[in-house]
Amino acid sequence: MSVVIKKEVESAIFTGIELLPDMSDQQFQCWVQLLESRIGMVLPLERRSFLTTNLGLRMREIGIKDYSEYYNLLTRTQDGVREWQILVDRVTVHETRFNRHPNSLEVIEAYIRDKKVDPASGRVNIEIWSTACATGEEAFTLAMCADRALSARPDSGYFGVMATDISQSSLQDGRRAVYSKRRMKDLAPELVDGYFEPAGVDLYRVVDSLRRRVCFSCVNIMNLDQTPMGGMDIIYCQNLLIYFDRPKREKIVNKLVEYLLPGGLLILGSGEIIGWHNDKVRKVKDSHTLAFQRLG
Ligand SMILES: C[S@@+](CC[C@H](N)C(=O)[O-])C[C@H]1O[C@@H](n2cnc3c(N)ncnc32)[C@H](O)[C@@H]1O
């Protein structure tokens, strides 16, 4: 036994922590296929310990000792549906923050500033989709941006934000819309004053008037064919494509283009899809943002 492994075993015995079970190559392949087919997640061999740790910890919580038994629970039983949601929360990364990519917000502001009044309603309508909203910071950032940009116009306007993610627990956090002072450090003081109210010690809640504009909903980006969406002015898709392989990234962005209104914007994370081309969009000339505008 190597010194490192021996030390781990000794420390596990010492602290009373049970070691996680071993995963065979065959079990690893089954899990990789399951996660890729259901949520698009690509797990190379180097991430095997990430997988065993996350599965193992959850299995320990529910008293399962074998990866195959857990696999069967997820894929062959009724309880598997609920358990799958819990596992998805464990294996997906929900890191996010307010105002994460200011350059993209500038592109959005310019779009809203120039958007024509809709002749039918006599106002400027803006529909925005945050495709992987995590705990809501991105969606509320977009809402604040739209609210300010519309208020700066002389005519009346309306906006709504559809905030979707695969993680139910993250969506719950977004619906609660309560954030710690630490999480709000990237927000300008006037945004904190204008869009948040105190909700406890070092906690702030998004004001109702803004919360009402954001609708949280569970959408697996791999299942866009089954998602009745459309008519979007702005689709924001940042820090999501990185979890998928190239063919899946292309399929997703091609599909997102279909959900855009003519003139609408698709805003991606810088470097998340290099060399992608679609005849229905043109790249927005902005060296700091990866954005495309729907033609027609
Ligand atoms: C790193 S966070 C990015 C959050 C936010 N877009 C940002 O840039 O700050 C990635 C999010 O993608 C979500 N996600 C992962 N796979 C997904 C899928 N197949 N469908 C929808 N959301 C997914 C995760 O639950 C997580 O909240």
The ligand as an ORCA input file, in Angstrom:
! r2SCAN-3c Opt
* xyz 0 1
  C     -21.578     27.600    -13.597
  S     -23.310     27.807    -13.515
  C     -23.501     29.230    -14.544
  C     -24.520     30.191    -14.002
  C     -24.686     31.489    -14.793
  N     -25.097     31.242    -16.141
  C     -23.432     32.312    -14.774
  O     -22.770     32.425    -15.798
  O     -23.098     32.870    -13.741
  C     -23.881     26.476    -14.592
  C     -25.357     26.189    -14.438
  O     -25.741     25.329    -15.519
  C     -26.739     24.452    -15.031
  N     -26.820     23.288    -15.929
  C     -25.936     22.274    -16.082
  N     -26.378     21.385    -16.984
  C     -27.574     21.860    -17.431
  C     -28.526     21.400    -18.375
  N     -28.350     20.244    -19.029
  N     -29.635     22.138    -18.581
  C     -29.829     23.302    -17.911
  N     -28.973     23.788    -16.988
  C     -27.850     23.077    -16.759
  C     -26.269     24.109    -13.615
  O     -27.313     23.623    -12.817
  C     -25.713     25.445    -13.151
  O     -26.655     26.187    -12.415
*
